[in-house]
């Protein structure tokens, strides 16, 4: 199966999290929103952005990287770009 890879960018710290694999953009967005909503400091959650960064094929273990593509800032609309 070909999974999509996503990272969370922390705008204050200036770095990306380790990539996480999801079956599609919708599941990545849902998990991103859930994780951010669980942050006890709701204001700092506004510093987080979700980025698409590539693909992982679980049948071949091949990773295809991509320039980070903005998907969503916590509390904002999802980007329609692919």
C-alpha positions in Angstrom: 0.0 0.0 0.0 1.2 3.5 -0.8 0.9 5.8 2.3 1.2 9.6 2.3 3.8 11.1 4.6 3.0 14.2 6.7 5.0 16.4 9.2 4.0 19.0 11.7 6.0 22.2 11.5 6.4 24.3 14.7 6.6 27.9 13.5 8.1 29.1 16.9 10.8 26.3 17.2 11.5 26.4 13.4 11.6 22.7 12.8 9.5 19.8 11.4 8.4 16.7 13.3 9.4 13.2 12.2 7.2 12.1 9.2 4.0 10.1 10.0 2.4 7.8 7.4 -1.4 8.0 6.7 -3.6 6.3 4.1 -4.8 9.6 2.8 -4.9 13.4 3.4 -8.2 13.2 5.3 -6.9 10.9 8.0 -3.7 13.0 8.4 -5.8 16.2 8.8 -8.1 14.5 11.3 -5.2 13.3 13.4 -3.4 16.7 13.2 -6.5 18.5 14.5 -7.0 15.9 17.3 -3.4 16.2 18.5 -3.5 20.0 18.4 -6.8 20.1 20.2 -5.4 18.0 23.1 -2.6 20.6 23.7 -3.3 22.1 27.2 -2.0 25.5 26.0 -4.5 26.1 23.2 -2.6 29.3 22.1 0.6 27.4 21.3 -1.4 25.0 19.1 -1.9 27.9 16.7 1.9 27.7 16.0 1.5 24.3 14.3 1.1 23.6 10.6 0.6 20.3 8.7 2.7 19.6 5.6 2.7 16.8 3.1 6.2 15.5 2.5 6.0 12.4 0.3 5.0 8.8 0.0 5.9 5.4 1.6 5.2 2.1 -0.2 4.7 -0.6 2.3 5.1 -3.4 -0.3 8.6 -2.2 -1.4 9.8 -0.1 1.5 10.5 2.7 -1.0 10.2 6.3 0.3 9.5 9.1 -2.2 10.3 12.5 -0.8 8.7 15.8 -1.8 9.3 19.5 -1.1 7.0 20.2 1.9 3.5 21.2 0.7 1.4 23.2 3.2 -1.9 21.5 4.1 -3.4 23.3 7.1 -2.6 25.5 10.1 -4.4 24.4 13.3 -7.8 26.0 13.3 -7.7 26.9 9.7 -9.0 25.6 6.4 -7.4 22.7 4.6 -5.5 23.6 1.5 -6.8 22.1 -1.8 -3.3 22.0 -3.3 -1.8 18.6 -4.0 
